[in-house]
């Protein structure tokens, strides 16, 4: 092999899986993590922290249900506060998972194979965190099932022409499809864990969820088609979800919201923030579990490139909003945007511009795309910036609308903050349990990156 | 002690594909090639027909779309006509989103449960699990299995045939109970 000129596929594989890795080492390294006898101390520390935050979350939500939404800082005219900001923020983060698993799969970007499991799991827990907010913000949460079109004794049905109901269907479908996609991807890996299990209990549990997978080609044949179709239908789905979320805003008549640019702009921002979160989590996980040879600098570099692309798209949308506000000649529209940049919440707007437009520009240079501490800090800044973007859209737009007599300032309360912080507890509790018990990289798919997995390897070509 | 078939190990995906081609050409029909990941071109090598799963997914997607559109139309035109700022009851453009979402939801269920149906899973009991060595197939091993239900099955012939085409670790699977 060494005295032969390397093919393109081999050079690519070398970058994505450096060193002498083969099917055996890949299985040992990835499956080795959930099989660890001793859980790393860092895991326990993070899990303890996550559980504490989860307790804060449970307490705050409990009090919210007891007392009502009056404990939040929402007022007239800012009827939508942190709950909606956090909902959109978490759903946005959830977009990278399906983008990585579906769209990059269709484009045959096999570098995704090292990070897709990770990103899909992140999606699941992010969407759960997101779904909490529409659930609790209705106030009387015991009637939240009125969202569902189910026959009831009142003869009452939801208004299917309302974007809020579209949103409910879109996010619910997104969660269900992401879960199916995630589980389908896990089946062969669960079989791997089943076959390697040392104790009978583990073999039974993993074996139950592996459904009796045998790795026969008669199974792979249908499996691959199912996976391809799931990728195919998830692609328009992922684009639709944040477009529908944006229509919660765009179908209203509020200046600053009533714009057609919202759907693509929201989708780009969602992918941007999702990749930020995948980056944050993968940098921590590869460090803690020594998986730097599987989630490589090459992967981080590629994610940074996508963040650069989507960051620029978001920046373009910000400037285009201003241009259209001016070009429309509509006094309310123009005011809404001047108020964003120069009004009392100017700091929110400029924090957003800094994090989402200025910071990703460093990714034009390869040395920054491969500098891990820099990537880690930027990936967090990205999500701070995206939170501020939703703050700008929700709070700054609402606090000054048409009539100066109706203007007001918005101040969050401790419960706005504690519920938001608490969702991190929900997210990380789930995510850490996943890291502990399931393979964080798709074992079967990671092998497909190796040139040996190609049946023509070393023959034709 | 019932016999279920014969398994043989091959070294890598290249050998497995060639073995599949030879088994197919020898006229066997009830055999399978086990590998830790899907192998490109294996369907042709085994002489398998295209998966019919696509039709199931298509039918489910269509059902979902029709159900979504029908549900909304029925709610707003028949069951519970709500006049909201004078908007039409049959506001079909506004139905597009839920129609689409339900189409995707139903097709996803079709894809996953259809896949399980065609693969006959969950199935926790299978003769190949009797072999300890076979369990490496989910890590790094490549196996061929020829089942007793194959009309050309003859234990001695199958064993020598698998040996001839390069199989190692040839085992006869027997029910242990």
Interface residues (C-beta under 8 A of the other chain):
Chain A: X22 X23 X24 X27 X31 X149 X155 X156 X157 X158 X159 X160 X161 X165 X166 X169 X170 X172 X173 X176 X177 X180 X181 X183 X184 X188 X191 X192 X194 X195 X196 X207 X208 X211 X212 X213 X214 X215 X216 X217 X218 X219 X220 X221 X222 X223 X224 X225 X226 X229 X230 X233 X234 X236 X237 X240 X244 X247 X443 X444 X445 X447 X448 X452 X453 X454 X455 X456 X457 X458 X459
Chain B: X12 X13 X14 X16 X17 X20 X32 X33 X34 X35 X36 X37 X38 X39 X40 X41 X42 X43 X45 X46 X48 X51 X53 X54 X57 X61 X71 X72 X75 X76 X79 X80 X82 X84 X87 X91 X94 X95 X97 X98 X100 X101 X102 X104 X105 X107 X108 X109 X111 X112 X114 X115 X116 X118 X119 X121 X122 X123 X124 X125 X126 X128 X129 X135 X136 X137 X138 X139 X140 X145
